[in-house]
Amino acid sequence: MTTPQQSRSDLAVVTGAAVADAVDIAGRVDGSPETRRLALLDTVPGVIDYYATGSAALAADFHEERRELAGAKKSYTTELVINDRTVKIRRAVAWASEPMFAQMSVTLEQRLAEIVQAEVARPYRDTITTNSRNDPSSVGWRRVQGDSCRFCRMLAARGAVYRESTARFAAHPHCDCGAEPVFEGQPGPEATPMQYMASKRSKTATQKADLKAYLDTFYAD
């Protein structure tokens, strides 16, 4: 039976392979910056699509395994969740191409690695969180911490279970955290108001200040 950390490590293998393929493509395209950018726009989204399917399938298999381990009795069919992000991915590839046109402190390869890792990890997390909301035997999901920053450590603290249906999996560039479904009868405290707030996509200036103060106090590096 796959453990949460093993599944997180499997996700890292998938994202790493995707990044390697994208960087390899970037190193093999020739011509002017414009020509190379067009080549990347034609190829990198396909690399992401290919590995995104594997990422989502990995999460779906993990959800099924955790259901079985929990002895879930209610019927449910786990689904792969791969949202259409074609437009955003193409914009991100164009952004990654900027170092080809001007001297910058980052490289094309670094930017590609950032967007490919994030976009391939996203379907894994979306599959876990969405199925956790839809599965009648699930009570939520928890974050599986990787070699993470203090922000991720706080979000994963106490093995917190995100029970609210609106809870978002917050991730930063190169975030290597995973997710785990939690089922009825399994232990775990619910996420705190601070953890829920920190997971929001948009925060007020006051919320941002409160979060920074909280991290400085309890998660000083």
For each residue, the residues with C-beta under 8 A, 3 or more apart:
1: 65 69
2: 6 7 10 61 62 65
3: 6 7
4: 7 8 144 178 180
5: 8 9 144 178
6: 2 3 9 10
7: 2 3 4 10 11 58 59 62 144 178 180
8: 4 5 11 12 144 146 176 177 178
9: 5 6 12 13
10: 2 6 7 13 14 58
11: 7 8 14 15 55 58 59 121 124 176 178
12: 8 9 15 16 146 176
13: 9 10 16 17
14: 10 11 17 18 51 54 55 58 120 124
15: 11 12 18 19 51 55 116 117 120 121
16: 12 13 19 20 117
17: 13 14 20 21 51
18: 14 15 21 22 47 48 50 51 116 117 120
19: 15 16 22 23 112 113 116 117 120
20: 16 17 23 24
21: 17 18 24 25 47 51
22: 18 19 25 26 44 47 48 112 113 116
23: 19 20 26 27 109 112 113
24: 20 21 27 28
25: 21 22 28 29 39 40 43 44 47
26: 22 23 29 36 40 108 109 112
27: 23 24 109
28: 24 25
29: 25 26 35 36 39 40
30: 35 36
31: 34 35 36 39
32: 35 36
33: 36 37 97 100 101
34: 31 37 38
35: 29 30 31 32 38 39
36: 26 29 30 31 32 33 39 40 97 100
37: 33 34 40 41 93 94 97 100
38: 34 35 41 42
39: 25 29 31 35 36 42 43
40: 25 26 29 36 37 43 44 93 96 97 112
41: 37 38 44 45 90 93 94
42: 38 39 46
43: 25 39 40 46 47
44: 22 25 40 41 47 48 89 93 112 116
45: 41 48 49 86 89 90 93
46: 42 43 49 50
47: 18 21 22 25 43 44 50 51 116
48: 18 22 44 45 51 52 89 116 119 120
49: 45 46 52 53
50: 18 46 47 53 54
51: 14 15 17 18 21 47 48 54 55 120
52: 48 49 55 56 82 119 120 122 123
53: 49 50 56 57 80 82 123
54: 14 50 51 57 58
55: 11 14 15 51 52 58 59 120 121 122 123 124 127
56: 52 53 59 60 80 81 82 123 124 126 127
57: 53 54 60 61 80
58: 7 10 11 14 54 55 61 62 124
59: 7 11 55 56 62 63 80 123 124 125 127 128 131 179
60: 56 57 63 64 78 79 80 127 131
61: 2 57 58 64 65
62: 2 7 58 59 65 66 128 180 181
63: 59 60 66 67 78 127 128 131 132 135 181
64: 60 61 67 68 78
65: 1 2 61 62 68 69
66: 62 63 69 70 180 181 183
67: 63 64 70 72 76 78 135 137 181 183
68: 64 65 71 72
69: 1 65 66
70: 66 67 137 183 184 185 186
71: 68 185
72: 67 68 76 135 137 138 183 184
73: 137
74: 135 136 137
75:
76: 67 72 131 134 135 136 137
77:
78: 60 63 64 67 127 131 135
79: 60 127 130 131 134
80: 53 56 57 59 60 123 127
81: 56 123 126 127 130 131
82: 52 53 56 123 126 127
83: 122 123 126
84:
85: 88 89 119 122
86: 45 89 90
87: 90 91
88: 85 91 92
89: 44 45 48 85 86 92 93 115 119
90: 41 45 86 87 93 94
91: 87 88 94 95
92: 88 89 95 96 115 119
93: 37 40 41 44 45 89 90 96 97 112 115
94: 37 41 90 91 97 98
95: 91 92 98 111 115
96: 40 92 93 99 108 111 112 114 115
97: 33 36 37 40 93 94 100 101 108 111
98: 94 95 101 102 104 111
99: 96 102 104 106 107 108 111
100: 33 36 37 97 108
101: 33 97 98
102: 98 99
103:
104: 98 99 107
105:
106: 99 110 111
107: 99 104 110 111
108: 26 96 97 99 100 111 112
109: 23 26 27 112 113
110: 106 107 113 114
111: 95 96 97 98 99 106 107 108 114 115
112: 19 22 23 26 40 44 93 96 108 109 115 116
113: 19 22 23 109 110 116 117 174
114: 96 110 111 117 118 173 174
115: 89 92 93 95 96 111 112 118 119
116: 15 18 19 22 44 47 48 112 113 119 120
117: 15 16 18 19 113 114 120 121 173 174
118: 114 115 121 122 171 173 174 175
119: 48 52 85 89 92 115 116 122
120: 14 15 18 19 48 51 52 55 116 117 123 124
121: 11 15 55 117 118 124 125 171 175 176
122: 52 55 83 85 118 119 125 126 171
123: 52 53 55 56 59 80 81 82 83 120 126 127
124: 11 14 55 56 58 59 120 121 127 128 178 179
125: 59 121 122 128 129 169 171 178 179
126: 56 81 82 83 122 123 129 130 169
127: 55 56 59 60 63 78 79 80 81 82 123 124 130 131
128: 59 62 63 124 125 131 132 141 169 178 179 180 181
129: 125 126 132 133 141 162 167 168 169 179
130: 79 81 126 127 133 134
131: 59 60 63 76 78 79 81 127 128 134 135 138 181
132: 63 128 129 135 138 140 141 181 182
133: 129 130 138 165
134: 76 79 130 131 138
135: 63 67 72 74 76 78 131 132 138 181 183
136: 74 76
137: 67 70 72 73 74 76 183 184
138: 72 131 132 133 134 135 141 181 182 183 184
139: 161 163 182 183 184 186
140: 132 161 162 163 164 167 181 182 190
141: 128 129 132 138 161 162 167 169 179 180 181 182
142: 156 159 160 161 162 179 180 182 188
143: 152 155 156 160 162 169 177 178 179 180
144: 4 5 7 8 156 177 178 179 180
145: 148 152 153 156 177
146: 8 12 152 175 176 177 178
147: 176
148: 145 151 152 153 156 175 176 177
149: 152 153 172
150: 153 154 215 219 220 221
151: 148 154 155 170 172 198 215 219
152: 143 145 146 148 149 155 156 172 175 177
153: 145 148 149 150 156 157 219
154: 150 151 157 194 195 198 214 215 218 219
155: 143 151 152 160 170 177 195 198 199
156: 142 143 144 145 148 152 153 159 160 177
157: 153 154 160 195
158: 189
159: 142 156 187 188 189
160: 142 143 155 156 157 188 189 190 191 192 195
161: 139 140 141 142 182 188 189 190 191
162: 129 140 141 142 143 167 190 191 195 196 199
163: 139 140 167 190 191
164: 140 167 191 196
165: 133
166:
167: 129 140 141 162 163 164 191 196 199
168: 129 199 200 201
169: 125 126 128 129 141 143 179 199
170: 151 155 198 199 200 201
171: 118 121 122 125 175 177
172: 149 151 152 175
173: 114 117 118
174: 113 114 117 118
175: 118 121 146 148 152 171 172
176: 8 11 12 121 146 147 148
177: 8 143 144 145 146 148 152 155 156 171
178: 4 5 7 8 11 124 125 128 143 144 146
179: 59 124 125 128 129 141 142 143 144 169
180: 4 7 62 66 128 141 142 143 144
181: 62 63 66 67 128 131 132 135 138 140 141
182: 132 138 139 140 141 142 161 186 188
183: 66 67 70 72 135 137 138 139 186
184: 70 72 137 138 139
185: 70 71
186: 70 139 182 183
187: 159
188: 142 159 160 161 182
189: 158 159 160 161
190: 140 160 161 162 163
191: 160 161 162 163 164 167 195 196 199
192: 160 195 196
193: 196 197
194: 154 197 198 210 211 214
195: 154 155 157 160 162 191 192 198 199
196: 162 164 167 191 192 193 199 200
197: 193 194 200 203 207 210 211
198: 151 154 155 170 194 195 211
199: 155 162 167 168 169 170 191 195 196
200: 168 170 196 197 203 207
201: 168 170
202:
203: 197 200 207 208 211
204: 207 208
205: 208 209
206: 209 210
207: 197 200 203 204 210 211
208: 203 204 205 211 212
209: 205 206 212 213
210: 194 197 206 207 213 214
211: 194 197 198 203 207 208 214 215
212: 208 209 215 216
213: 209 210 216 217
214: 154 194 210 211 217 218 219
215: 150 151 154 211 212 218 219 220
216: 212 213 219 220
217: 213 214 220
218: 154 214 215
219: 150 151 153 154 214 215 216
220: 150 215 216 217
221: 150
